[in-house]
């Protein structure tokens, strides 16, 4: 009898979660998305899926499940999108099904992904019936369903608030958040989650006057490459199904345990960090700015360690040999003001992560090695952020550091220090080097202000900037010696990267206050 491989992808996650800057709604939206792929999916199936061998993925907005009968699959595909819509207004569900006549193989997963990609291209209209006479939310434009302190609240915002406030179900278990339980542990959630009901983004700042918070987005490297390598090993039939299940579930556990370990080692509380996405090889959090870079560094290291642990536990010897070194991860961090539109910060964090991945991939281009783990960040000081390329051009590029290449084309040398790598890489700075620069800038006699003025002068007058740097070296010789400022301007790439490192160290120092 044929079986049916079902796949689903939750769309519109970011716009749903970050519809407003209200932390209560961000927390609730994140949890509603988490529930779609876990408790809501289980509830719709009508059974617990713990230990179910037909589950391949239930995390980070994605589901893969093997139905035993066509009738059960058809009924589920028909009903689940409506259930999702009622559960979280504003997200939509893309679904696809592949028939499995004999053994499940890698081709079935490939066909499923292809069908899901095609289905995502179909427009989905989110229609919310409402009379023209209804009052609407001033923040989202949605038809109002309730008033909260004289503020009109739409249906989606109401759903999110109910989850955060613990009034989502009759037993009051809305506050028993899966995301918070993953990242803090159940005992912390039981003891402290009620405090989040009145928490705002400004409470995540170390200093409400300066008002910096950070958005971290981390994404694993080379998953597609690893899946292709598994296919080349010719692992077939039930063996392939088992490997894929162990791989997906092991990756979930590795990511969650890495996050939990770092939160506990840094002694973070629900007032320091807000989990947004945690599952698969993805992590997105909003965090106190002073803690962000340390969290990203420790999480990257722990992620590598935990993936080695779980990939090394896969039973199939061929797969274990291929995956035993674990995975690597790239991370983007955007530092923004708490009252800055949060979705811009999320977009920038994702763009920084993509840039870090691009540079990491470039290092191992042409080899079978996984790209090395790296971290890239930026502090937003403009009123509006476009794409990262435009940001680099407008904010980090000096007219005095543009050269002509061998083809006669202009080549700019922007003051970009990152990405910063966990391990040494030719031509790049490491996280250790950046931390060393930051530590030196935090010493009593460190010339932070003169260095900031020097970097500013590089955009205005190159000659004056060079004189300014020489004076800094003369007056503060002992303080600046560990900063390694002796890179010559005649090597524009290395010089610009050195300037970027000092700029980044000054940034980390500033957002930590």
C-alpha positions in Angstrom: 0.0 0.0 0.0 1.3 3.5 -0.9 2.2 6.0 1.7 2.2 9.8 1.4 5.1 12.1 2.4 3.5 15.4 3.5 5.4 18.7 3.8 4.2 22.1 5.0 5.9 25.5 5.3 4.6 28.4 7.4 4.7 31.6 5.3 4.7 35.2 6.5 6.4 34.4 9.8 8.5 37.6 10.1 5.7 40.0 9.1 3.4 38.2 11.6 5.7 38.2 14.5 7.1 41.7 14.0 3.9 43.4 13.0 4.4 46.0 15.8 7.1 46.8 18.3 5.0 45.6 21.3 7.1 43.0 23.0 4.0 41.3 24.3 2.8 40.7 20.7 6.3 39.6 19.5 6.5 37.0 22.3 2.9 35.8 21.6 3.5 35.7 17.8 6.7 33.7 18.2 4.9 31.1 20.3 1.9 30.8 18.0 4.3 30.0 15.1 6.1 27.5 17.3 2.8 25.8 18.2 1.7 25.4 14.5 4.6 22.9 13.9 4.2 21.2 17.2 1.2 21.1 19.4 -1.3 22.3 16.8 0.0 19.7 14.3 -0.3 16.9 16.9 -3.8 18.1 17.9 -5.0 18.0 14.3 -3.6 14.5 13.8 -5.3 13.4 17.1 -2.3 11.7 18.6 1.0 12.3 20.3 4.0 12.2 18.0 6.7 11.5 20.6 8.9 8.7 19.3 6.8 8.5 16.1 9.0 7.1 13.3 6.9 8.9 10.6 8.0 12.4 11.9 10.9 13.9 9.9 10.7 17.5 10.9 8.5 19.6 13.2 10.4 22.9 13.8 11.2 26.4 12.7 8.0 26.7 10.5 8.5 23.4 8.7 6.8 20.0 8.9 7.6 16.7 7.2 5.5 13.7 8.0 4.7 10.3 6.4 1.0 9.5 6.3 0.1 5.8 6.2 -3.1 6.2 4.1 -4.4 8.5 1.3 -7.7 9.1 3.1 -6.0 10.4 6.2 -3.6 12.6 4.2 -6.4 14.1 2.1 -8.5 15.0 5.1 -5.5 16.6 6.8 -4.5 18.7 3.8 -8.0 19.9 3.4 -8.5 21.0 7.1 -5.1 22.1 8.4 -4.8 25.4 6.6 -8.1 26.7 8.1 -7.0 25.5 11.5 -3.7 27.4 11.1 -5.6 30.5 9.9 -7.8 30.5 12.9 -4.9 29.9 15.2 -2.6 32.7 13.9 -4.3 35.2 11.6 -1.7 36.6 9.2 0.3 33.5 8.5 -0.4 31.1 5.6 0.4 27.5 5.0 2.1 26.0 2.0 1.5 22.3 1.6 2.7 19.6 -0.8 2.4 15.8 -0.9 4.5 13.1 -2.6 3.3 9.6 -3.1 5.6 6.8 -1.8 4.8 3.6 -3.6 7.7 1.5 -2.2 10.5 2.6 0.1 11.1 6.2 1.0 14.2 7.6 -0.8 16.1 10.8 -1.1 14.2 11.5 -4.4 10.9 11.7 -2.5 12.3 14.5 -0.3 13.8 16.3 -3.3 10.4 16.1 -5.1 8.6 17.4 -1.9 10.9 20.4 -1.6 10.4 21.2 -5.3 6.6 21.1 -4.9 6.8 23.2 -1.8 8.9 25.8 -3.7 6.3 25.9 -6.5 3.4 26.2 -4.0 5.1 29.2 -2.3 4.9 31.1 -5.5 1.1 31.1 -5.4 -0.4 34.2 -4.0 -2.4 33.8 -0.8 -5.0 36.5 0.1 -5.5 37.1 3.8 -9.1 38.2 3.9 -10.5 39.5 7.2 -14.2 40.1 6.9 -15.1 43.4 8.5 -17.8 46.0 8.2 -16.8 49.5 7.1 -18.3 50.8 10.3 -15.9 48.8 12.5 -13.1 50.6 14.4 -9.7 49.5 13.3 -6.3 49.2 15.0 -4.2 52.3 14.5 -1.0 50.2 14.4 -1.9 47.5 11.9 -5.2 48.6 10.2 -6.9 45.3 11.2 -10.5 45.3 12.2 -10.8 45.6 15.9 -12.0 42.8 18.1 -11.4 44.3 21.5 -10.3 47.4 23.4 -7.3 47.3 25.6 -6.8 50.6 27.6 -8.8 52.4 25.0 -6.7 51.1 22.2 -8.3 49.1 19.4 -6.7 45.7 19.1 -7.1 43.6 15.9 -7.6 39.8 15.8 -4.0 38.8 15.2 -2.7 41.1 18.0 -5.4 39.8 20.3 -4.3 36.2 19.6 -0.7 37.1 20.4 -1.6 38.9 23.7 -3.7 36.1 24.9 -0.8 33.7 24.6 1.6 36.0 26.4 -0.9 36.8 29.2 -1.8 33.1 29.8 -5.5 33.4 28.8 -5.2 31.4 25.5 -7.0 28.3 26.8 -9.3 27.3 29.6 -6.6 25.9 31.7 -4.5 29.0 31.5 -1.6 27.2 29.9 -1.0 29.9 27.3 1.9 31.1 29.4 3.6 27.7 29.3 5.6 28.7 26.2 7.4 26.0 24.3 10.0 28.5 23.1 10.8 29.9 26.5 10.9 26.3 27.9 13.4 25.4 25.3 15.8 28.3 26.0 15.4 28.6 29.7 14.1 25.3 31.1 10.8 24.6 32.6 11.6 25.6 36.1 12.6 29.2 35.0 9.5 29.5 32.9 7.2 28.5 35.8 8.9 30.9 38.1 9.5 34.0 36.0 7.3 34.0 32.9 4.5 35.9 34.5 6.8 38.9 34.7 6.8 39.3 30.9 3.2 40.5 30.8 4.3 44.1 31.3 7.7 43.9 29.7 8.5 46.3 26.8 11.5 46.4 24.5 13.0 49.3 26.4 13.3 47.1 29.4 15.8 45.0 27.5 18.2 47.9 27.3 21.1 48.2 29.7 20.5 52.0 29.7 17.1 53.4 28.7 18.7 56.7 27.9 21.0 55.2 25.2 18.5 52.5 24.5 20.4 49.8 22.5 19.0 46.3 22.0 20.2 43.6 19.5 18.7 41.2 17.1 20.6 38.0 16.5 20.0 35.6 13.6 22.0 32.5 13.2 21.8 29.9 10.5 23.7 26.6 10.0 26.1 26.1 7.1 26.1 23.6 4.3 22.9 21.6 5.1 22.2 21.2 1.4 25.7 20.1 0.7 25.4 17.5 3.5 22.1 16.1 2.1 23.7 15.8 -1.4 26.6 14.0 0.1 24.3 11.6 1.9 22.6 10.9 -1.5 26.1 10.1 -3.0 26.6 7.5 -0.3 23.8 5.6 -1.8 22.0 5.0 1.5 18.6 3.6 0.3 15.2 2.7 1.5 14.4 2.5 5.2 18.1 3.2 6.0 17.8 6.6 4.3 14.5 7.4 6.1 16.1 6.6 9.5 19.2 8.7 8.7 17.0 11.7 7.7 14.9 11.3 10.8 17.9 11.1 13.1 19.6 14.0 11.3 16.6 16.3 11.6 15.8 15.4 15.2 19.5 15.5 16.2 19.8 19.0 14.7 16.8 20.2 16.6 18.2 18.9 19.9 21.7 20.4 19.2 20.3 23.9 18.5 18.0 23.8 21.5 20.6 22.4 23.9 23.3 24.9 22.7 20.9 27.8 23.3 19.9 26.5 26.7 23.5 25.9 27.8 24.6 29.4 26.8 21.6 31.1 28.5 22.4 29.2 31.7 26.2 29.8 31.5 25.6 33.6 31.0 22.9 33.6 33.7 20.4 35.3 31.4 16.8 35.8 32.5 13.6 36.3 30.5 14.3 40.0 31.0 17.6 39.7 29.0 16.6 37.7 26.0 13.5 37.0 24.0 13.4 33.8 21.8 11.8 34.3 18.4 12.8 31.2 16.4 14.6 28.2 17.8 14.6 25.0 15.8 16.3 23.1 13.0 19.6 25.0 12.4 18.0 28.4 12.9 18.0 30.8 15.9 16.6 34.3 16.1 16.5 36.2 19.4 16.1 39.7 20.7 18.7 40.3 23.4 20.2 43.0 25.6 22.8 44.7 23.5 25.6 44.3 26.1 25.1 40.5 26.0 24.7 40.0 22.2 28.2 39.4 20.9 29.2 37.1 23.8 26.0 35.1 23.3 26.7 34.8 19.6 30.2 33.6 20.2 29.3 31.0 22.9 26.3 29.8 20.9 28.4 29.2 17.8 31.0 27.2 19.7 28.3 25.2 21.6 26.4 24.6 18.3 29.5 23.0 16.7 30.0 20.9 19.8 26.4 19.7 20.1 26.1 18.9 16.4 29.2 16.8 16.6 27.6 14.9 19.5 24.3 14.2 17.8 25.6 13.6 14.3 28.1 11.2 15.8 25.2 9.3 17.4 23.6 8.4 14.0 23.5 4.6 13.7 24.2 4.3 10.0 28.0 4.0 9.7 28.3 5.7 6.3 26.2 8.7 7.5 28.1 8.9 10.8 31.4 9.0 9.0 30.2 11.9 6.9 28.5 13.9 9.6 30.7 13.1 12.7 32.5 16.5 12.4 29.1 18.2 13.0 28.0 21.5 11.5 29.2 25.1 11.5 27.0 28.3 11.8 27.1 31.9 10.7 25.5 34.7 12.7 24.4 38.3 12.0 23.8 40.8 14.8 22.0 44.2 14.3 22.2 46.7 17.1 19.2 49.1 17.1 17.4 51.5 19.3 14.5 49.9 21.2 12.0 52.3 19.5 13.4 51.6 16.0 11.1 49.5 13.8 12.0 46.0 14.9 11.4 44.4 11.5 14.2 46.5 10.0 16.6 45.1 12.7 15.5 41.6 11.9 16.1 42.2 8.1 19.5 43.6 8.8 20.5 40.7 11.1 19.5 38.2 8.3 21.4 40.3 5.7 24.5 40.3 7.9 24.2 36.5 8.4 24.0 36.0 4.6 27.1 38.2 4.1 29.0 36.1 6.8 27.9 32.9 5.0 29.0 34.3 1.6 32.5 35.1 3.0 32.7 31.7 4.8 31.8 29.8 1.7 34.4 31.7 -0.3 37.1 30.4 2.0 36.4 26.8 1.2 35.3 27.3 -2.4 36.2 24.2 -4.5 36.6 21.9 -1.5 34.3 19.5 0.4 34.9 21.3 3.7 32.0 23.0 5.5 32.3 26.8 5.6 33.8 28.0 8.9 31.6 29.6 11.6 31.7 33.4 11.6 29.9 36.4 13.1 29.1 39.8 11.6 27.4 42.8 13.1 26.5 46.4 12.6 25.0 49.3 14.7 22.2 51.2 13.0 22.6 54.9 13.4 20.6 56.0 10.3 16.8 56.6 10.4 16.2 54.1 7.6 18.1 51.0 6.6 18.0 49.7 3.0 20.0 46.6 2.0 23.4 45.9 3.5 25.2 46.8 0.3 23.7 50.3 0.3 24.5 50.6 4.0 28.2 49.8 3.4 28.4 52.2 0.5 26.8 55.1 2.3 28.1 54.6 5.8 31.4 52.7 5.7 33.1 53.7 2.5 35.4 56.7 2.2 36.1 58.5 -1.1 39.8 58.4 -0.2 39.9 54.6 -0.2 38.9 53.9 -3.8 41.5 52.3 -6.0 41.6 51.3 -9.7 41.8 47.6 -10.5 43.7 46.0 -13.4 40.7 46.3 -15.6 40.4 50.1 -15.0 37.4 49.8 -12.8 37.0 51.6 -9.5 37.3 49.3 -6.4 36.2 50.6 -3.0 37.8 49.5 0.3 35.0 49.9 2.9 35.8 50.0 6.6 34.3 46.5 7.3 36.1 44.4 9.8 34.0 41.4 9.7 33.0 38.7 9.5 34.9 37.5 12.5 35.8 33.8 12.6 36.0 31.4 15.5 39.1 29.9 14.0 42.0 31.6 12.2 41.5 32.2 8.5 43.9 33.8 6.1 43.1 37.4 5.5 40.4 37.7 8.2 40.1 38.7 11.8 39.1 36.2 14.5 36.6 36.7 17.3 39.6 36.4 19.7 41.3 39.4 18.0 38.2 41.5 18.2 37.7 40.6 21.9 41.4 41.5 22.5 40.9 44.9 20.9 37.7 45.5 22.9 39.5 44.5 26.1 42.2 47.1 25.4 39.7 49.8 24.6 38.1 49.2 28.0 41.4 49.9 29.9 41.6 53.1 32.0 43.8 55.1 29.6 42.6 53.8 26.3 42.2 56.6 23.7 38.6 55.7 22.6 37.5 59.2 21.7 40.7 60.0 19.7 40.4 56.8 17.8 36.7 57.6 17.0 37.8 61.0 15.8 40.5 59.5 13.7 38.0 57.1 12.0 35.7 60.1 11.4 38.5 62.1 9.8 39.2 59.2 7.3 36.0 60.2 5.6 36.9 63.9 5.4 40.7 64.3 5.0 43.1 61.4 4.5 46.2 63.5 5.3 44.8 65.0 8.5 43.6 61.5 9.5 47.2 60.1 9.1 48.6 63.0 11.3 45.9 62.3 13.9 46.8 58.6 14.0 50.5 59.4 14.4 49.7 61.7 17.4 47.6 59.0 19.0 50.5 56.5 18.6 52.8 59.1 20.1 50.7 60.2 23.1 49.1 56.8 23.9 51.9 54.5 22.7 51.5 51.8 25.4 47.7 51.9 25.2 47.5 51.5 21.4 50.4 49.0 20.9 48.2 45.9 21.5 45.6 47.3 18.9 48.0 46.7 16.0 47.5 50.0 14.2 50.6 49.7 12.1 49.0 48.4 8.9 50.2 50.7 6.0 47.7 52.6 3.8 49.6 51.2 0.8 47.8 47.9 1.5 44.2 49.3 1.2 42.4 46.0 1.8 44.3 45.2 5.0 44.2 48.9 6.2 40.4 49.2 5.7 39.9 45.9 7.5 42.0 47.1 10.4 39.9 50.3 10.6 36.8 48.2 10.5 38.1 46.1 13.4 38.7 49.2 15.6 35.4 50.6 14.5 33.6 47.4 15.5 35.5 47.3 18.9 34.4 50.8 19.6 30.8 49.8 18.6 30.8 46.9 21.1 32.2 49.2 23.8 29.5 51.8 23.1 26.5 49.5 23.1 27.7 47.8 26.3 27.3 50.9 28.4 
